Amino acid sequence: MFTQYIELDSGQPATPLWLVDEDSLALWRDGREARQVAWVAAQGFKGKAGDLLLLPAADGQCAGVLAGVPRGDALGPWDLAPAAGRLPAGRYRLLPDGKRQLGEGRLGWLLAHYRFDRYRSEAAATEPRVLVAGEDATVNLEACRQAAAVALVRDLVNTPAGDMGPAVLADAARQLAARHGAEMHETIGDALLAEGFPTIHMVGRAAADAPRLIDIRWGDPDHPKVTLVGKGVCFDSGGLDLKPSSAMLLMKKDMGGAAHALALAQMVMDARLPVRLRVLVPAVENSVSGNAFRPGDVVRTRKGITVEIGNTDAEGRLVLADALALACEETPDLLLDFATLTGAARVALGPELPALFTPDTTLATELAAHADAVSDPLWRLPLWDGYRDMLASTVADINNSSESGFAGAITAALFLQRFVASPVTWAHFDLYAWNGSAKPGRPKGGEAMTLRACWALLSARFIAK
């Protein structure tokens, strides 16, 4: 999908694209023709990040382009996106200012071409702007792999719930599995009860589209086991604890965790990482009907822990409970779960900073380092034992919701931790999966968060020999 937008430099004709900042612009001026220097001055171009200036040739054609980028030795993932979004269609040879490395800059260039136009009567043509970069072709291939994974998250999250119910999400997973020779098994409807997934069944049973558990396996069984779990609530009405209409507007994105798990799996399989991969997605729609689960109900989970339903709108942790319990039955070497789980995490950290929970400090340190290295931010919040009593129940082992309005993201993570068996190394990501406003390379709508950080972690831990 993205390989058409980046090429290895083999001397092909291309328009020069100079990257400069407010300091290095003066160096670029040295040795230039007087008319080019005069043109830059006349246009008021200062090399400010995000600014763009086309340089005219004597015949009126474009002799080159100056693109302002931030100061630094390497480009961040979004530093080239403003240029890629505004340049005329064509091929551009990247000419840094002598010190700067392309770094992660390819990603933004590629994703500036992303469009979600499935429902447009007249979809705008994506005019290709091809980046010619003189580095190893494998580096460009990796950038395309990451861009394709981000695009998969965006496409799945952006698709309305009417076209992305549990069955369609399962079809998307099946297509992904088939492309990479993976095995996929579905447990659907009442079979969930027979096979020991009562919470997934309970949350999804009121919907016309039957609840299901998607289970993908790939790789050599002798390799380290990596399991990814993604919350697949394709639409969340809140159940009988009904959300107000304003709170339902973005609930098509409540399967964003599933989208992340599938996208990360796509990268693992495409790169043929030497792991035994498993992907578990409990796919449901939290609807209202005569058989919807009720506040006050009690369910015995797969792990045997009984849960009192304090709030039917705290359904994501319920479907994840059975999936996490299943994941731990084979003791994976690494277990990662992704979920658009709580508004409390957004109150604490805002929409752009996902919350990380893990009891493993080594894992947290590694994730933080990788997140910083690839500019894919996250922030660790504590699994604070002192808040476990907030989930106490008088009739069951645990309540799915605290009566208090405090520490909602933490209590949700503490709930999930009850279903993770020791000594499994586990991390939980509470993310938003959405851009509320557009930025270069990042249109308003579905967004991948923590995806590249987790991919960097997996690549470092399980790199192919």
C-alpha angles and dihedrals in degrees: 000000000000102000091091090066099059132046138181111250109255097155096275118158111274140153113256114251113195119197113210138163131205091275101042097046089086090056090051091054092058109102096006123131113271092239091056091049090048091049092052091050093046091052092050093235109167102170093256114167111270095019119125132195129183114212115218122225122218090262093053095257124122111275094185145314133252115210122189115223133174120276115266144089097268135033121248120227095266101038095097096039095089091055094044090052096051107033120103114255112277146088120298128193111214113232111178119200093262101271107046123093122213090235113157092346093107092071096063091044090055097042092050083076094056116118132174101203103143092124099038115113089210109026114205113246113247105231107211119236106190119208114212108204125177100219135102112302091232089066091056090046090054091051090052090049091054093044091051091052092050089048090052091055091048094048094049094045095044094053111098118246091248088067098030108053124143093279094051092045087053090051090053090051091048092052091050091050092048093051091057101035094251127149120242131192128185127202107198137189118323090002085076088068093047092050097044108262103120099154094053089050093046095053096045104035096094093061126091089228104071120240117248145176115232113207120185125181127188139162140032112325089219093061124089112287117244118180125191122195123191130188106239104188097150092192130002118203089170090249116239087341083067120203119232112256092254090059092051095057094090098032092109083078094059088099089060091113091058090049090054093048091051093045093050089048089052090057093046093051096040091053091042092229110194097249138111098243126202125179122193121188121176100204117197144140115228100220140159124246139123093289098044115133115258139221106265095031117130124217129190106222129216089264091053095250111134117225128199113212107235093166130011089208090067089072101126094072089050095058091042091052095068093040093051091047090053092047092054094052089081094039101233120208089233130016121190125179127191125198143160083222115150141020085210090072089055092049090052100041107012128236099297101050115070120207120241122204123185135140089215110091093189091056091046091052092049093048092049091051093049092045090054093045094054097033093242100132130211135159129215117233122190129260087222110198091202090071097055091095089063086075095051119134129199093211105031141032093264142356121234092222136037120236087220122080091219129105095001096165092048095048090048090053091046088053091054092047089063087068098047113091122220131272093030113118104232140178129183123202119201104194141166100222091201142096110216092195135021125262129171108293091003112081122192108277138047117012140184114237126182088001097113093040090055091046090053089051093050092045091052096044099042105024115167113260 
